[in-house]
Every structure is written in C-alpha cells, then in structure tokens.
C-alpha cells in the first residue's frame, strides 16, 4: 500500500474548512477503511457510509493491538484531545 499514487475524492468540507476526502489507490478502493483496519486511524461516523463495518475494523485493531493501540493503552482521539484543550483554556 505504500509508495502508491493516491487519488483524493473530496466528499465534504468540515466546519474548520478542512477537506474531508475518500482516498483510493489502484489496488485499494478504500484507503481510509484500510487505515482504520490496520489501526492507523479512528472511525469518525459523521462522514462515513459504512459506520458499523468501520467500527468493527477499529474494534479488531484495538483488540489485536495494531497501530495506535500497539504501545498505548488508551490513545486519545484527535477530536477528544482538541475538546480537552479547548475546555482547559476556558
């Protein structure tokens, strides 16, 4: 999967102006899902079409301690971290 040309298919723009996209390669029609399956990304249901499948892949990665969960007992999702930082500034 590495060192491949990636196509970016914009599906939305979030409230901060960031592009929300689906990534594909010639051999992987859903790179986003593959990243979750391997434990390198979280599911973020707001922009997903296959929510339950993604949650299952994330749960498998957690239980098998792949990626984010390999060395960390409780990694913090980016949106939870940003909320905690914002709350601490108040």
N, C-alpha and C positions, 0 to 999 in steps of 0.2 A: 504494500500500500504506500510505502514511502517513495519519494523522488518520482512522483507521477504528476502529470498535468491535472489540475483540479479545475472543474467548472463551477462557478458560483452562480446560483439561481436565486436572485433576491425574491423573497416572499413577503417582506414587510419592512417597516422601519419602526424601531421602538420609540418610546417617549423621549429618549435622550438623543435621537437622531442617528442611532447606530443601525447598520444594515443587519437584518435578520435574513439568513440565507440557507438554502439547501445546497450541500456540496456533493458533487459527483465526480467519479473518475471513469475511465473506460471500463474497468472491471468491477467497480463498486458503485452501484446506483444510489446508495445512501451512506455517504461517508459519515454524516452526523450520527446515525444509528451505530455504525461500526465503532466510532469513538466511545460511545456510551457502553457498548458491549465489551470493549477492551478495558473499560474503567478509566478512560481519559477525559470523560465529560459527564455532566449530570443531565438528566431529563429536565426540561423546562416546559411543562404542559401547555402553557399559553400558546405556543406556536407549533405544537405537534399535531399530526394527524393520527399517528399510531401510538397514543398515550400508553395504553396498557402494555403493549409489546415493548415499548421503551422502558417503562418502569420495571418490567420483568428482566430485561437485559441489565439494567442498573443493579437490581437486587442480586442477580447472579454474579456480577462483577464484585459487588461488596462481599458476598458470602465466600467467593473464591479468592478474595484479597488481590484483585488485579488493579493495576494502575493507581489511581488515587488512594485506594484502600490497601495497598500493599504494605506500606510502612506506617500508616496513620490509623489510629483507632477511631477518630471522629473528625474527618476533614469538614471544613465549613464551606457550604455552597456560596458562590460569589454573591448572590442576592441577599443571603443571610448576613454575610460579612459586611456588605455595604449598609444594610439596615442597622446593624450593631454600631458601626462607625457613626452613622448619622444620628442615632439615638444618643450616643455618648457625647456628641457635640452640643446637644440641646441643654 
